[in-house]
Amino acid sequence: MKESGNFPLGAEFDPEAPYNEKINNPLDVDVDVSIILHKRLTVSVDDYDIDNGEVSFDECNLKGSVNEQKILPNESYKYINGNTKKGKKAISDLKGWDIEDIKIER
């Protein structure tokens, strides 16, 4: 009798058998990643209005104030060096960000 290689009878070349499954080599694939971040920040503004004693921030350039006063995550990579004043600020500004949504697309 011929040696069967310790396979069950008739299973040596069965493509459905677990030991005959084809295993693909890993391939790199480019994906788009969208992450929505949220953090409450305090910024100083001087372009507010006062009407009847009520302060209005409706006309403030809040986006400009944030961009001038804060280092946001998309810019922080430039400053990640804890040995500089900007680096310490970047590390501080990165703390407290929460991922609210993450979407992966191809």
C-alpha positions in Angstrom: 0.0 0.0 0.0 1.2 3.5 -0.9 1.9 6.1 1.9 -0.8 8.8 1.9 1.2 11.6 3.6 -1.1 11.3 6.7 -3.9 13.0 4.8 -7.4 11.6 5.3 -8.4 9.2 2.5 -9.2 11.2 -0.7 -8.4 14.6 0.9 -4.8 15.1 -0.2 -5.7 17.3 -3.2 -9.1 18.5 -2.0 -9.1 22.3 -2.4 -11.8 22.6 0.3 -9.5 21.0 2.9 -8.1 23.6 5.4 -4.5 22.5 4.8 -5.0 23.1 1.0 -6.4 26.7 1.4 -4.7 29.3 -0.7 -3.1 32.0 1.5 -2.6 35.3 -0.3 0.5 37.3 0.3 -0.2 40.8 1.9 -0.5 43.6 -0.6 -0.3 47.4 0.2 -3.5 49.3 -0.7 -4.0 53.1 -0.7 -7.1 54.2 1.3 -8.7 57.5 2.2 -9.2 58.1 5.9 -11.6 60.7 7.2 -11.5 61.6 10.9 -13.8 64.1 12.5 -12.2 65.7 15.6 -13.8 67.8 18.3 -12.3 69.9 21.1 -13.6 73.0 22.9 -11.0 75.8 22.7 -10.7 79.3 24.2 -9.5 82.0 21.9 -9.1 85.8 22.4 -11.1 88.1 20.0 -11.4 91.8 19.7 -13.8 92.1 16.7 -17.0 91.5 18.7 -19.9 93.9 18.9 -21.7 95.3 21.9 -25.4 96.2 21.4 -27.5 97.3 24.3 -25.0 95.8 26.7 -25.1 92.4 24.9 -21.9 91.0 23.5 -22.3 89.5 20.0 -19.6 87.3 18.4 -21.6 86.9 15.2 -19.3 89.0 13.1 -16.1 87.6 14.7 -13.5 85.9 12.6 -13.4 82.9 14.9 -11.7 80.7 12.3 -8.9 83.2 11.9 -8.5 83.5 15.6 -8.2 79.8 16.1 -5.8 79.5 13.2 -3.6 82.3 14.6 -3.7 81.2 18.3 -3.8 77.4 18.2 -1.7 74.7 16.6 -4.3 72.3 15.1 -3.5 68.6 14.5 -3.0 69.0 10.8 -0.1 71.4 11.5 1.3 69.9 14.6 3.7 67.5 12.9 5.9 70.6 12.1 6.5 71.3 15.8 6.7 67.9 17.5 9.9 68.6 19.4 9.4 68.9 23.1 12.6 70.9 23.4 11.2 74.0 21.8 8.5 76.4 23.0 6.4 75.7 19.9 6.9 72.0 20.4 5.6 72.1 23.9 2.6 74.1 22.7 1.9 71.6 19.9 2.0 68.7 22.4 -0.3 70.6 24.7 -2.7 71.5 21.9 -2.9 67.8 20.8 -4.1 66.7 24.1 -7.9 66.3 24.6 -8.9 65.6 21.0 -11.6 63.0 20.6 -12.3 61.1 17.4 -16.0 61.4 16.9 -16.2 59.6 13.6 -13.8 57.6 11.5 -14.5 56.5 7.9 -12.3 54.4 5.8 -12.8 54.3 2.0 -11.0 52.9 -0.9 
